[in-house]
Amino acid sequence: MSTKIGFIGVGLMGHGIAKNLLEKGYPVTAMAHRNRAPLEDLLARGAQEAATPKAIAEAADVVMICVTGAPQVEAIVYGENGLLQGLRDGQTVIDCTTNLPAMTERLAADFAAHGVTLVDGPLALTPKEAEEGKLNCMIGASDEVFAMVKPIFECFCQNIVHTGPTGSAIKVKLIYNFLAMGIVGLIAETMCAVAAAGIDKQRFYDIISAGGANCGIFQRIITRAMESGDYDGLMFSVANAAKDLTYYTRMTEDFPLTGNLGNAVQHAFLQAKNMGLGDDYVGALMTAQSRLNGVEIFKT
């Protein structure tokens, strides 16, 4: 592959993405993340290292960003030796971060002033699928740019949806995460009610599994909890969920959109985070509900 990729954010998701790009033949230049272990693995696979976002931009044709949220993206782009200082006319930046729509709009305008195209390409699923090259993605770009970046995404995604112009994909992702985390919140309260009512959990699980309320998220979280007693079936942290739901409610306030459920789900995750569960996976909402209500759902 002649297209040179610069990658910023080789963490849980980014490592798998960059690994798959290398395996498909793309030259990759990457920066160290919070620790060097993921980068060292990529270097052993043939990647090159750069020390700053500016250097990443100078080494690449396409720059990919995969970090936690808007503050991290802002520092990468606008900070000292930031991305904006190294970009040149004709380049493309793909932001896979679950970002604030307002930040995406700002980036698109500032990049365009330098002749650079922004693609918002947020991702769905977990680090497991990132390593396997089986993520789902949403892409916000013009038809022409989408056709150009699609082969890059095909290296690490199994489902690719072109959502519309730049800025559309991040909106889709935030709405998607609201729905997904809303289901997690309902599952947590439901299982708390099951425990409080003295209902047999296996029988309840069988009823849901055979009925219209069954869904993939229920199966991931509750099947794992039934089998092993932990809540690690959906590998997405409480802190990240709280962040994404905060972005979602900010976005809907800007529309403006009436509705109480967005704030309710956001508050449930913020509450769990404030209880010290931020680093746990989202199934830990059941831990929060257990503590608040004095019941034991599963032995963890």
C-alpha positions as CSV (number, residue, x, y, z in Angstrom):
1,M,0.0,0.0,0.0
2,S,1.4,3.4,-0.9
3,T,-0.8,5.4,1.4
4,K,1.1,6.2,4.6
5,I,-0.9,6.1,7.8
6,G,-0.1,8.2,10.9
7,F,-1.8,6.8,14.0
8,I,-2.4,8.6,17.3
9,G,-3.9,6.7,20.1
10,V,-2.6,3.1,20.1
11,G,-4.6,2.1,23.3
12,L,-7.1,-0.6,23.7
13,M,-8.9,0.1,20.5
14,G,-6.1,1.8,18.6
15,H,-3.6,-1.0,18.9
16,G,-5.8,-3.5,17.2
17,I,-6.7,-1.1,14.4
18,A,-3.0,-0.2,13.8
19,K,-2.0,-3.9,13.9
20,N,-4.6,-4.7,11.2
21,L,-3.5,-1.9,9.0
22,L,0.1,-3.2,9.2
23,E,-1.0,-6.7,8.5
24,K,-2.9,-5.5,5.4
25,G,0.3,-3.8,4.1
26,Y,-0.2,-0.1,5.1
27,P,3.0,1.7,6.3
28,V,2.1,3.0,9.8
29,T,3.8,5.6,11.9
30,A,2.6,5.8,15.5
31,M,3.1,7.6,18.8
32,A,3.4,6.0,22.3
33,H,0.2,5.9,24.3
34,R,0.0,6.0,28.1
35,N,2.5,3.2,28.1
36,R,4.9,2.0,25.5
37,A,3.9,-1.7,25.4
38,P,1.3,-1.4,22.6
39,L,3.7,0.7,20.5
40,E,6.6,-1.7,21.1
41,D,4.4,-4.5,19.7
42,L,3.5,-2.4,16.6
43,L,7.2,-1.5,16.1
44,A,8.0,-5.2,16.2
45,R,5.4,-5.7,13.4
46,G,7.1,-3.0,11.2
47,A,5.6,0.3,12.3
48,Q,7.7,3.5,12.7
49,E,7.7,5.8,15.7
50,A,7.1,9.6,15.8
51,A,7.4,11.7,19.0
52,T,4.8,14.3,18.4
53,P,1.5,14.8,16.5
54,K,3.3,17.3,14.3
55,A,5.8,14.6,13.4
56,I,3.0,12.1,12.7
57,A,1.4,14.6,10.3
58,E,4.7,15.2,8.5
59,A,5.2,11.4,8.1
60,A,1.7,10.5,6.8
61,D,-0.7,10.9,4.0
62,V,-3.7,10.0,6.2
63,V,-3.7,10.6,9.9
64,M,-5.9,8.6,12.2
65,I,-6.9,9.7,15.8
66,C,-8.3,7.2,18.3
67,V,-8.4,8.7,21.7
68,T,-10.8,9.1,24.6
69,G,-12.7,12.3,23.9
70,A,-12.8,16.0,23.0
71,P,-10.1,17.3,25.4
72,Q,-7.6,14.8,24.1
73,V,-8.3,15.6,20.5
74,E,-8.0,19.3,21.2
75,A,-4.6,18.8,22.8
76,I,-3.4,16.6,19.9
77,V,-4.5,19.1,17.2
78,Y,-3.9,22.5,18.8
79,G,-1.3,21.8,21.5
80,E,2.5,22.3,21.3
81,N,3.9,20.5,18.3
82,G,0.3,19.7,17.5
83,L,-1.2,18.1,14.4
84,L,-2.2,21.4,12.8
85,Q,1.4,22.5,12.7
86,G,2.4,19.5,10.6
87,L,-0.5,19.1,8.2
88,R,-0.2,20.0,4.6
89,D,-2.6,20.6,1.7
90,G,-4.2,17.4,0.4
91,Q,-4.0,15.3,3.5
92,T,-6.9,13.5,5.3
93,V,-7.5,13.2,9.0
94,I,-9.8,10.4,10.2
95,D,-11.1,11.0,13.8
96,C,-12.3,7.7,15.3
97,T,-12.8,9.3,18.7
98,T,-16.3,9.5,20.1
99,N,-16.1,13.3,20.1
100,L,-18.3,16.3,20.7
101,P,-20.1,17.3,17.5
102,A,-19.1,20.9,18.1
103,M,-15.5,19.8,18.2
104,T,-15.9,17.9,15.0
105,E,-17.3,21.0,13.3
106,R,-14.4,23.1,14.6
107,L,-11.8,20.6,13.4
108,A,-13.5,20.4,9.9
109,A,-13.4,24.2,9.5
110,D,-9.8,24.6,10.8
111,F,-8.5,21.7,8.7
112,A,-10.3,22.9,5.6
113,A,-8.5,26.3,5.9
114,H,-5.2,24.3,5.5
115,G,-6.5,22.2,2.6
116,V,-7.0,19.1,4.8
117,T,-10.1,17.0,4.8
118,L,-11.7,15.7,8.1
119,V,-13.5,12.4,8.2
120,D,-15.4,11.4,11.4
121,G,-15.2,7.7,11.8
122,P,-16.4,6.6,15.2
123,L,-16.3,2.9,16.0
124,A,-18.6,0.4,17.7
125,L,-17.9,-2.9,19.5
126,T,-14.9,-3.6,21.7
127,P,-11.1,-4.1,21.8
128,K,-11.6,-7.8,21.1
129,E,-13.2,-7.0,17.7
130,A,-10.5,-4.3,17.1
131,E,-7.8,-7.0,17.4
132,E,-9.8,-9.4,15.2
133,G,-10.4,-6.7,12.6
134,K,-14.2,-7.0,13.0
135,L,-15.3,-3.6,14.3
136,N,-18.4,-1.7,13.1
137,C,-17.9,1.9,12.0
138,M,-19.8,5.0,10.9
139,I,-18.2,7.3,8.4
140,G,-19.0,11.0,7.9
141,A,-17.6,12.2,4.6
142,S,-18.5,13.2,1.0
143,D,-19.1,10.4,-1.4
144,E,-15.7,11.0,-3.0
145,V,-13.8,10.9,0.3
146,F,-15.8,7.9,1.5
147,A,-14.7,6.0,-1.5
148,M,-11.1,6.9,-0.8
149,V,-11.0,6.0,2.9
150,K,-13.2,2.9,2.7
151,P,-10.3,0.5,1.9
152,I,-8.6,1.8,5.1
153,F,-11.6,1.0,7.2
154,E,-12.0,-2.4,5.5
155,C,-8.7,-3.5,7.2
156,F,-10.3,-3.4,10.6
157,C,-14.1,-3.3,10.2
158,Q,-16.7,-5.9,9.2
159,N,-19.6,-3.4,8.9
160,I,-19.1,0.0,7.4
161,V,-21.9,2.6,7.1
162,H,-21.6,5.9,5.3
163,T,-23.8,8.1,7.4
164,G,-23.6,11.2,5.2
165,P,-21.4,14.3,5.2
166,T,-18.6,15.1,7.7
167,G,-20.1,15.5,11.1
168,S,-23.0,13.1,10.6
169,A,-21.2,10.0,11.9
170,I,-20.4,11.3,15.4
171,K,-24.0,12.3,15.8
172,V,-25.1,8.8,14.9
173,K,-22.5,7.3,17.3
174,L,-23.7,9.3,20.2
175,I,-27.4,8.4,19.6
176,Y,-26.3,4.7,19.2
177,N,-24.5,4.8,22.5
178,F,-27.5,6.4,24.2
179,L,-29.6,3.5,23.1
180,A,-27.0,0.9,24.0
181,M,-26.3,2.4,27.5
182,G,-30.0,2.9,28.0
183,I,-30.4,-0.8,27.6
184,V,-27.6,-1.4,30.1
185,G,-29.4,0.9,32.6
186,L,-32.6,-1.0,32.2
187,I,-30.9,-4.3,32.6
188,A,-29.3,-3.2,35.9
189,E,-32.5,-1.9,37.4
190,T,-34.4,-5.0,36.1
191,M,-32.0,-7.4,37.7
192,C,-32.1,-5.5,40.9
193,A,-35.9,-5.8,40.9
194,V,-35.5,-9.6,40.2
195,A,-33.2,-10.0,43.2
196,A,-35.4,-7.8,45.5
197,A,-38.5,-9.8,44.5
198,G,-36.9,-13.1,45.2
199,I,-37.3,-14.3,41.6
200,D,-35.1,-17.2,40.4
201,K,-32.5,-15.6,38.1
202,Q,-32.1,-18.6,35.8
203,R,-35.9,-18.7,35.2
204,F,-36.0,-15.0,34.5
205,Y,-33.0,-15.3,32.2
206,D,-34.8,-18.1,30.3
207,I,-38.0,-16.0,29.9
208,I,-36.1,-13.0,28.6
209,S,-33.9,-15.1,26.3
210,A,-37.1,-16.5,24.6
211,G,-39.0,-13.3,24.4
212,G,-39.2,-9.9,22.7
213,A,-37.1,-8.2,25.3
214,N,-34.1,-10.3,24.5
215,C,-31.1,-8.5,22.9
216,G,-27.4,-8.8,22.3
217,I,-26.5,-6.5,25.2
218,F,-28.6,-8.6,27.7
219,Q,-27.0,-11.8,26.5
220,R,-23.5,-10.4,26.7
221,I,-23.8,-9.0,30.2
222,I,-26.2,-11.5,31.9
223,T,-24.9,-14.7,30.3
224,R,-21.4,-13.8,31.5
225,A,-22.8,-12.9,35.0
226,M,-24.7,-16.2,35.2
227,E,-21.7,-18.2,34.2
228,S,-18.9,-16.5,36.0
229,G,-20.4,-14.0,38.4
230,D,-18.7,-11.0,37.0
231,Y,-20.0,-8.1,34.9
232,D,-17.4,-8.1,32.2
233,G,-19.5,-9.3,29.3
234,L,-19.5,-5.9,27.6
235,M,-16.0,-4.4,27.5
236,F,-16.8,-0.7,27.7
237,S,-16.0,1.3,30.8
238,V,-18.5,3.1,33.0
239,A,-16.3,6.3,32.7
240,N,-16.4,6.2,28.9
241,A,-20.1,5.6,29.0
242,A,-20.6,8.6,31.3
243,K,-18.5,10.7,29.0
244,D,-20.4,9.7,25.8
245,L,-23.8,10.2,27.5
246,T,-22.7,13.7,28.6
247,Y,-21.8,14.4,25.0
248,Y,-25.1,13.1,23.9
249,T,-27.1,15.3,26.3
250,R,-25.1,18.3,25.2
251,M,-25.9,17.6,21.6
252,T,-29.6,17.2,22.2
253,E,-29.7,20.4,24.2
254,D,-28.2,22.2,21.1
255,F,-31.0,20.9,18.9
256,P,-33.0,21.5,21.3
257,L,-34.7,18.2,22.0
258,T,-37.1,17.5,24.8
259,G,-36.8,14.2,26.6
260,N,-35.9,12.9,30.1
261,L,-34.4,9.5,29.4
262,G,-31.1,10.9,28.1
263,N,-30.4,12.7,31.4
264,A,-31.6,9.8,33.4
265,V,-29.2,7.3,31.8
266,Q,-26.4,9.9,32.0
267,H,-27.0,10.4,35.7
268,A,-27.1,6.6,36.3
269,F,-23.6,6.3,34.8
270,L,-22.3,9.4,36.6
271,Q,-23.6,8.0,39.8
272,A,-21.8,4.7,39.3
273,K,-18.6,6.5,38.3
274,N,-18.8,8.6,41.5
275,M,-19.2,5.5,43.5
276,G,-15.7,4.4,42.4
277,L,-16.8,2.2,39.5
278,G,-15.5,4.3,36.6
279,D,-12.8,1.8,35.5
280,D,-15.2,-1.1,35.6
281,Y,-17.2,-2.3,32.6
282,V,-20.7,-1.0,32.2
283,G,-22.3,-4.1,33.6
284,A,-21.1,-2.7,36.9
285,L,-24.3,-0.6,36.9
286,M,-25.6,-3.7,38.7
287,T,-23.0,-3.3,41.4
288,A,-24.2,0.3,41.9
289,Q,-27.8,-0.8,42.0
290,S,-26.9,-3.5,44.5
291,R,-25.2,-1.1,46.8
292,L,-27.9,1.5,46.6
293,N,-30.7,-0.9,47.3
294,G,-29.0,-3.3,49.7
295,V,-29.6,-6.4,47.6
296,E,-27.3,-9.0,46.0
297,I,-27.9,-9.6,42.3
298,F,-24.9,-11.9,41.5
299,K,-22.0,-12.8,43.8
300,T,-19.1,-10.8,42.4
